[in-house]
Amino acid sequence: MTVLSFMMALVYVFEIVNRALPLRVPWGMSIDFVALPVMIAFFVLGTRYALATGVGMYLILIIFGFANFVGATMKFASTIAMVLVLGLFVYVWSKKRGSPTLPLLLVLPASALALAARCLVAAFLNYYWAIPIFLAMPIEDVINTMFFGSIWGFLAFVSSMNLVQGAIDLALSWTISFGFLRRERPAPAT
């Protein structure tokens, strides 16, 4: 409970920093460190604790976040997609090998699939829900205005933003978890 409380407090601190030094795209997505505590909780404590930290992040972002409900929902959904894919890898590996330790050679493909899941969730939610609500325009108008009338331009842009954010979340959380906190294993049991 203490570590979860600390992680949720970090979410709040990172959101304050994000408000002071925002790096945003036109519809509100930000490149930030808000989900970093969720990913650290995954690497240090496991999937269940990361999910609990994610729920705390969601509540904090709804109350204090820049984009309120829309931004909080998008951050939560994209982060939890990554946690669930990584957690599934750890679960399958621990059942197959009897070891809760995911080898580094599997962390990399698991991370790639987690990033792909993040991009799919973000593209789906942005297309059908977030962008039309946030910009108060039909998605077709947004695509014609911002993406030269191309769904591929839309998918490429949303995916590139989410790949960057997801890679930052994964790389920094993994480095903090194993570079500074402990070195003995690259992923916890679920």
Phi, psi and omega in degrees: 000322180297315181293319178298317178298318178297317180297319179291325175296323176296323176303313180298316179298315180295328177291323176296316177298319179297324177290323181286323182232069185285144172232095190238152170265167188305328183265009170112345179297139179240149169266115188208188180244015186298323182274355181305315178298328178294315181289324175296318177301322178298308184293328183269319188248334179117177187297313182301319181288326175294320178296318178296318177296323177297319177296317176299318177300316180301313180295318179296317181290327176296319184280315188246355189287157181297312185262009178052229189298316182295309180297319179297318180295317179295316179297316180298309184298317182289323179289316181294327175302317179294316180299317182294320178294313179297319178297322177296318176300313181296317180298311181297317179297317182293327177287322183284316186257348182074012182237133178282000183267120177271120181294153182303326179296337176265340178296321182293309176294327177297319178295320178297317178292325177296319177295321177297318178297319177301314180297318179297313180297315181295317180295315180299308182293322177296316183293311188269345189220298193292308184296314177301323178288312186295319182263354181054043179222151172297146183299328179298319178294321179296315180297318179294325183279315189259338187236026176057031178073018185242122174296329178292325175295318176300309181298320180295317182292312180298318180294319181296318178297318181285329174295317179298309181297315180296319178296320176299312180301313182292311184295313180293318181293321178294317180296316179295315183295320186249342177274327185245322187274315179195160185237356193280340180209143184274356175194141182276168173287155180281000000 
